[in-house]
Amino acid sequence: MFLYIYFAEGAISFKHKPSDTLYFMKGSDAFFNWTYEVGNRATDFKFVLWSVYNATDGQQKILFYEDAKGDILPGYNIPPSYVGRVEKQGQATLVVKNITFGDAGKFRCTLDAKDPIPDDLDDVDLVVTGTVPLCFTIL
């Protein structure tokens, strides 16, 4: 009897991750800059998925994902507040447009590999700060 162990370290992994916590002002666009590398996209890669944590039900809500062919598909449980406000730029950068205080929370990028290669994921906390006043008086 033979036991085969598939070892594929780095078959799919992040090359660049954003800081653990990102700060953006209310009304601006938030950029979560991830990049990744994959050994063989045809045999190792399943999809890249972007999601946001919903504290109300304790679940990750899928914003959208990119399949192995490069097609961008909407998440089946995307929160209505994100419809039309999220997009992918570059290889794996998530952009959340016109952020609000309600957007503060944990965002995730998941690199989903074909079995038996392990997946890789990264979480980032978004902190939304107040806006800068347009004018002020110096006393």
N, C-alpha and C positions, 0 to 999 in steps of 0.2 A: 504494500500500500504506500502511495506517495501523497504527501501533503504539499500543495502548492500555495505559497503565500504571495499575493500580488502586492508589491511594494512600489508606490508611485509618489514618493515625496516630491512636492513641487509640481505634480502633474497639472494642477490648477491652483493658483495661489495669488494673493494680492501682491502687487509690485509697489503700490503706493496706497496709503490710507490717510484719510483726514485726521486731524487731531481728535482726541476722545470727546472733546467739547468744542462746539463752534458757537460763536456769538454773531448775531446779525440783528440789525435794527428793523423794527416793525415797518412794513411797507417796502422793504428791499427784497431782492431775490437771494435765496440761500443756495450756496453751491457746496455739495459734498463730493470732493474730488477723489474717486477711487480709480485705480488702474489695476490690471491683472495680467498674468501670463498663464498660458495653457500649453501643455506639452504638445498635444495633437487635438485640435478642435473637433475633428471628425470622430475620434474614438474616446476622448476624455471628457468633452464638454456637453452638458445638458442645457443649462440656461443660467442667466444672471437675473436675480430678482431683487427689487427694491421694495421695502415695506416700512411701515410706521407702527409703533407700538400704541395700542389703544388701552389706556389705563382703566377705562370703564369696564371692559370685559376681559382684560388681561391677555388679549390676542394680538398677534402681528397682523396688520391689514396690508394686503398686497396692493401697492400702487400701480406697478406694471412690471413686466419682465421681458427679457430678450431671449428668444429661443436660439437653437444652434444654427439656424439659417440666417440669423441677424434680424428677424422680424420683431418689432416691438408690439407687445400685446397688453391690453389693459388688465389690471387685477380684477378678479371676480368679486372681491369684497372691498374695493376701494371706497374709502369714506367720501361721501358726497362733497365735502368741503375741499377735496383735492382734485376733483374732476376739472380738467382744463388748466390746472395750475402746476402740474409736474411734468417734467420731460427729462430725457437723457441727452447729454452732450458728450462729445468725445467717446472714449471707450466705455466708461462706466460712471460718469459724473451725473449725479442726481441734482436737478435744479427744482427748487420749490419757489414759485413766483409769488410776489406780493405777500410776504409772510405776515402772519398775525400772531398775537399773543397765544391764540389757541393752537398754533403749530408747534409750540415749545414741547419738546419730548425726545424720544429715542427713535432714530432712523437706522435702518439696517440695509446692508448690501450683502446678498448671499450668492456665492459662486457654487452652483450646483453641478457636481460632476457625475458622470455615469458610474454606476456601481462597478467595482468595489472601491473606487477612489473616494477618499473622504471629501466632504464639502468644506468650504471655508466661508466664514461670515465675519462681519465687522459691524459693531454698533457705534453710533455717534449720537451724543446728546446735543440737541439744538436749544440754545438759550436765546430768547427774543428780548431785545432791549427796547427802551423807549425811543421815540423819535427826537431828533435834534430840532430845537425851535428855529423857525425861519428868521426871526429877528429878536433882538433883545435890547434893553436899555442899559447903558452904563451910567451909574450914579456917581 
